[in-house]
Amino acid sequence: MRGHTPTSTRAQKPGRAQMFGNGGTTSLKRRRRNEDPMREFDGLPAELRTWLSKAVLPWRPRSVLNRFSRELIRTGCSEAALAELDRIERRLVARDVHQLWGADHPYIKTDQRL
């Protein structure tokens, strides 16, 4: 093709946001997995399935369960554990927003407590 320069995701510098299919643009590391994410999702407690279905980022069910379990042990309260998942996600999204769109993005201006 004339004038077309193919780009490779491998050629990009580490830490740069990349677009991967329907996973969106994020600075999160991508890895190939041998697990069945739908089976893992189906095995989650109902409150975690609900949280994960509304999540902004492409979380792995196992990651959500591990973090939720850790917070549930620490706090003894499922609402507090879910609030911690929300806080973690806001922090990760804010980092991506800053990298992708800059410090003037409304998300960064409205949530300074991340």
Residue frames as qw, qx, qy, qz and C-alpha x, y, z in Angstrom:
[[0.000, 0.888, 0.460, 0.000, 0.00, 0.00, 0.00],
 [0.426, 0.492, -0.006, 0.759, 1.33, 3.38, -0.94],
 [0.116, -0.600, 0.170, -0.773, 2.08, 5.82, 1.87],
 [0.809, -0.501, -0.110, -0.286, 1.09, 3.31, 4.53],
 [0.215, 0.514, -0.737, 0.382, 3.60, 2.64, 7.27],
 [0.760, -0.354, -0.534, -0.113, 2.75, -0.44, 9.32],
 [0.215, -0.652, 0.473, -0.553, 3.05, 0.06, 13.05],
 [0.677, -0.077, -0.722, 0.120, 3.95, -2.66, 15.45],
 [0.582, -0.767, -0.057, -0.263, 2.93, -2.63, 19.11],
 [0.876, -0.248, -0.064, 0.408, 6.30, -4.20, 19.88],
 [0.502, 0.410, 0.009, 0.761, 8.09, -1.17, 18.49],
 [0.256, -0.838, -0.103, -0.471, 6.40, 1.16, 20.98],
 [0.165, 0.447, -0.624, 0.619, 8.27, 2.25, 24.07],
 [0.390, -0.345, -0.815, 0.253, 7.35, 0.61, 27.39],
 [0.085, -0.426, -0.481, 0.761, 4.75, 2.51, 29.38],
 [0.232, 0.110, -0.304, -0.917, 2.99, 3.95, 26.33],
 [0.615, 0.255, 0.525, -0.530, -0.72, 3.32, 26.12],
 [0.046, 0.138, -0.835, -0.531, -1.75, 0.92, 23.39],
 [0.706, 0.111, 0.033, -0.699, -5.04, -0.15, 21.82],
 [0.044, -0.149, 0.986, 0.058, -5.87, -3.85, 22.04],
 [0.192, -0.340, -0.869, -0.304, -9.11, -5.01, 20.44],
 [0.399, -0.695, -0.389, -0.455, -12.09, -4.46, 22.69],
 [0.642, -0.390, -0.422, 0.507, -9.86, -4.07, 25.79],
 [0.042, -0.988, -0.148, -0.012, -9.60, -0.36, 25.08],
 [0.452, 0.635, -0.321, 0.538, -6.64, 1.92, 25.48],
 [0.682, -0.726, 0.026, -0.083, -4.86, 1.44, 28.76],
 [0.169, 0.736, -0.627, 0.193, -1.39, 1.41, 30.27],
 [0.792, -0.323, 0.460, -0.239, -2.14, -1.87, 32.03],
 [0.080, -0.412, 0.865, 0.275, 0.07, -4.78, 31.04],
 [0.839, 0.204, -0.128, -0.487, -1.46, -7.32, 28.66],
 [0.212, -0.366, 0.906, 0.007, -0.81, -11.05, 28.99],
 [0.630, 0.024, -0.635, -0.446, -2.07, -14.17, 27.31],
 [0.493, -0.265, 0.644, -0.522, -4.02, -16.37, 29.69],
 [0.270, 0.029, -0.931, -0.245, -5.00, -20.02, 29.56],
 [0.174, 0.259, 0.767, -0.560, -7.92, -19.62, 31.96],
 [0.027, -0.542, -0.708, -0.452, -11.57, -19.40, 30.99],
 [0.008, 0.092, -0.268, 0.959, -12.59, -15.89, 32.12],
 [0.566, -0.284, -0.293, -0.716, -16.31, -16.58, 31.75],
 [0.749, -0.269, -0.602, 0.057, -16.09, -19.63, 34.01],
 [0.398, -0.063, -0.467, 0.787, -14.14, -17.56, 36.54],
 [0.231, -0.211, -0.019, -0.950, -16.72, -14.76, 36.28],
 [0.683, -0.314, -0.465, -0.467, -19.58, -17.21, 36.83],
 [0.698, -0.216, -0.604, 0.319, -17.84, -18.52, 39.96],
 [0.132, 0.240, -0.317, 0.908, -17.70, -15.08, 41.61],
 [0.004, 0.489, 0.707, -0.511, -20.13, -14.08, 44.37],
 [0.224, 0.770, 0.561, 0.206, -23.10, -12.09, 43.06],
 [0.149, -0.941, -0.071, 0.295, -21.88, -8.78, 44.50],
 [0.385, -0.496, 0.501, 0.595, -18.54, -9.14, 42.71],
 [0.400, 0.361, 0.712, 0.450, -20.20, -10.11, 39.42],
 [0.085, 0.915, 0.394, -0.004, -22.28, -6.96, 39.71],
 [0.278, -0.830, 0.190, 0.445, -19.23, -4.82, 40.49],
 [0.456, -0.222, 0.646, 0.570, -17.21, -6.35, 37.66],
 [0.370, 0.575, 0.663, 0.306, -20.02, -5.90, 35.14],
 [0.039, 0.975, 0.217, 0.007, -19.99, -2.15, 35.87],
 [0.590, -0.528, 0.211, 0.574, -16.20, -1.77, 36.04],
 [0.333, 0.876, -0.154, -0.313, -14.51, 0.67, 33.70],
 [0.046, 0.641, -0.746, -0.178, -11.31, -1.34, 33.28],
 [0.834, 0.145, -0.463, -0.262, -10.96, -4.89, 31.90],
 [0.416, -0.541, 0.648, -0.339, -10.40, -6.65, 35.24],
 [0.467, 0.101, -0.874, -0.084, -9.66, -10.37, 35.51],
 [0.723, -0.507, -0.262, -0.389, -12.22, -12.10, 37.74],
 [0.822, -0.195, -0.384, 0.373, -9.42, -13.73, 39.73],
 [0.325, 0.258, -0.229, 0.880, -7.76, -10.36, 40.40],
 [0.403, -0.495, -0.075, -0.766, -11.03, -8.89, 41.64],
 [0.846, -0.396, -0.331, -0.137, -11.70, -11.89, 43.87],
 [0.709, -0.015, -0.380, 0.594, -8.19, -11.82, 45.34],
 [0.116, 0.307, -0.184, 0.926, -8.32, -8.11, 46.15],
 [0.578, -0.473, -0.192, -0.636, -11.89, -8.31, 47.46],
 [0.853, -0.300, -0.418, 0.089, -11.00, -11.27, 49.70],
 [0.534, 0.090, -0.353, 0.763, -7.97, -9.44, 51.07],
 [0.134, -0.348, 0.080, -0.924, -10.04, -6.33, 51.84],
 [0.721, -0.423, -0.337, -0.433, -12.87, -8.40, 53.31],
 [0.776, -0.216, -0.456, 0.379, -10.43, -10.03, 55.73],
 [0.337, 0.157, -0.247, 0.895, -8.92, -6.65, 56.59],
 [0.253, -0.240, 0.044, -0.936, -12.21, -4.78, 57.10],
 [0.129, 0.214, 0.912, -0.326, -14.74, -7.51, 57.81],
 [0.390, 0.608, 0.360, -0.590, -17.25, -5.62, 55.66],
 [0.576, 0.336, 0.620, 0.413, -18.17, -6.36, 52.04],
 [0.208, 0.945, 0.246, 0.052, -19.26, -2.75, 51.42],
 [0.280, -0.857, 0.331, 0.279, -15.83, -1.50, 52.55],
 [0.602, -0.152, 0.662, 0.419, -14.11, -4.10, 50.37],
 [0.469, 0.646, 0.529, 0.288, -16.17, -2.99, 47.34],
 [0.007, -0.995, -0.024, 0.101, -15.38, 0.65, 48.15],
 [0.459, -0.605, 0.505, 0.410, -11.67, -0.24, 48.09],
 [0.580, 0.254, 0.654, 0.415, -12.11, -1.84, 44.64],
 [0.250, 0.905, 0.325, 0.111, -13.75, 1.41, 43.51],
 [0.248, -0.908, 0.218, 0.257, -10.85, 3.45, 44.91],
 [0.577, -0.275, 0.618, 0.457, -8.27, 1.25, 43.18],
 [0.505, 0.523, 0.591, 0.350, -10.10, 1.50, 39.87],
 [0.084, 0.985, 0.148, -0.035, -10.41, 5.30, 40.13],
 [0.396, -0.737, 0.401, 0.373, -6.66, 5.55, 40.77],
 [0.568, -0.009, 0.683, 0.459, -5.84, 3.35, 37.75],
 [0.371, 0.751, 0.497, 0.225, -8.25, 5.24, 35.50],
 [0.093, -0.976, 0.022, 0.195, -6.83, 8.59, 36.65],
 [0.483, -0.490, 0.539, 0.485, -3.33, 7.42, 35.76],
 [0.490, 0.308, 0.687, 0.439, -4.51, 6.39, 32.28],
 [0.178, 0.916, 0.359, 0.025, -6.50, 9.59, 31.81],
 [0.244, -0.869, 0.226, 0.365, -3.43, 11.63, 32.66],
 [0.482, -0.265, 0.663, 0.507, -1.21, 9.64, 30.27],
 [0.395, 0.424, 0.724, 0.375, -3.72, 9.60, 27.41],
 [0.107, 0.826, 0.440, 0.335, -5.46, 12.98, 27.62],
 [0.306, 0.413, -0.234, 0.825, -3.34, 15.12, 29.95],
 [0.198, -0.217, -0.639, 0.711, -3.89, 16.96, 33.21],
 [0.270, 0.060, -0.008, -0.961, -6.73, 19.11, 31.83],
 [0.382, -0.239, -0.818, -0.357, -9.15, 16.18, 31.47],
 [0.510, -0.508, -0.004, -0.694, -12.30, 16.70, 33.58],
 [0.878, -0.272, -0.394, -0.006, -11.89, 13.33, 35.32],
 [0.610, 0.054, -0.400, 0.682, -8.63, 14.47, 36.91],
 [0.046, -0.382, 0.126, -0.914, -10.01, 17.87, 37.90],
 [0.650, -0.436, -0.167, -0.599, -13.08, 16.39, 39.62],
 [0.926, -0.347, -0.145, -0.007, -11.37, 13.62, 41.63],
 [0.208, 0.784, -0.471, 0.347, -8.25, 15.03, 43.27],
 [0.616, -0.542, 0.475, -0.318, -8.30, 12.56, 46.22],
 [0.958, 0.210, -0.194, -0.035, -6.98, 9.60, 44.22]]
